[in-house]
């Protein structure tokens, strides 16, 4: 089991002249500490226009800053929006390769397609097209990294032969992931030999079934990259405190705040009737998770409370097949920075050692799986 | 925390007085529902909703014209313009004022679910190349919306917002403003989507003065059996979002 941290970078109103600066500095301080404490990875989202919920529209810059102040922690681009109105596949490949070079080969490359009308409408993207362009990009970007010259004639993207530079340090290329917010996307990941970057929670039983099916399907995959990245990565909240009640309450406040802000956004499906977005994605799953526990009990899957409780929660995640857990440490600065840092330290001291050395860090090209 | 409305509750005291809230579900078979969403200027949206609600990001208005061929009140057609909002974390559409084509339909909707509708000429016309909804009163067009070039989709691809209807209730001898939640279920018979077009929107007529609908988002049309709900939730518009919901 590997542990990471995960950033939406939520910035609460009122927005003073330095509010965003302060939040970004808090995040960087957490990343520096995470590296010192032995966390394995830091992920940052790409979101646009999502007031308060996420002010992380240039994650490649933030993650490069993270790489520059750390030594070992892997940096997760989570995710590149594979929609032409948002990004360009050539630029995505170039930027990722540069991040891999400057970080010393620490890049994890996540892919996805955005799930809100707030973003899709803002960029003028067609919701019917996003799954198709994502599919196309995930097949061509690894070739841009590995082929000396690359040319392509496709449905939504074409280019004459050019040498796309630079090339990543990791050979053959960084591990590739798919953001999984809609049920069934984990199967898309499996069929393409990509890691499942789960952004939803859900109970252990529900996840166990999904993970088992992911592992079954990936054995027969047609990998889009040069190797199969068979790994299941999930997101959770972290609030670790000696006092289980205090840690639990603070953690629930953190989860509730995150959920509440997420619900203010306009999901693609709420605005635009399309089969391309068959459900509301992240939002209802978050609400269910944050409100799933009976009164006076903590939601079963959340890593909140004292070290013993969190250890038990993670053992359960491990038993259903999760390889990595990334933690959201704060939402809208609802938890004071000193408490966030203390929570990380206590987790690293009391919980992380219990899961150490069961697996070595997975480097590019060495992950298990079919094909 | 997210932005909240600033509209004075005194500006929401013109809704119908409801003395007999609907207490059981009621099916309205074979209804046609034209729904068109536009984005509106975010600048003024807080002034359109009360302190109990959050505006969506981005700010939206949802136009709905629905025709009911068969009901205890006979046939009628309704025109609504609702502000997209959140009651706490839940998606809702605030209906301040709407229009209904018959006196019986007006009384039926307002007396049971608090729909703040008044009588006007409302029509819903279906052609193969377009579906059009129009509301007119006193020789003025209040709303004119069209779905162009319909193409079939699955009914379940359409999302409808639950209404929060601006109404009044009797509480211990006093009349108080309340938002009455109406969240029907839909059993779809057919559904289409197409290009949205809004040629007339008299925001003042719908109690949404200042709302500028400027960016078309989507258009759908469905034929569905509408299961009108029993009223289960009210919202006190004067309270904060987390303290405003009253369960009956």
Interface residues (C-beta under 8 A of the other chain):
Chain A: X12 X13 X49 X50 X51 X52 X117 X118 X121 X122 X259 X260 X261 X263 X264 X265 X266 X269 X270 X271 X272 X273 X274 X275 X278 X287 X332
Chain B: X1 X2 X3 X37 X39 X54 X56 X57 X58 X60 X84 X86 X88 X89 X90 X91 X153 X154 X157 X158 X159 X161 X191 X193 X215 X217 X218 X220
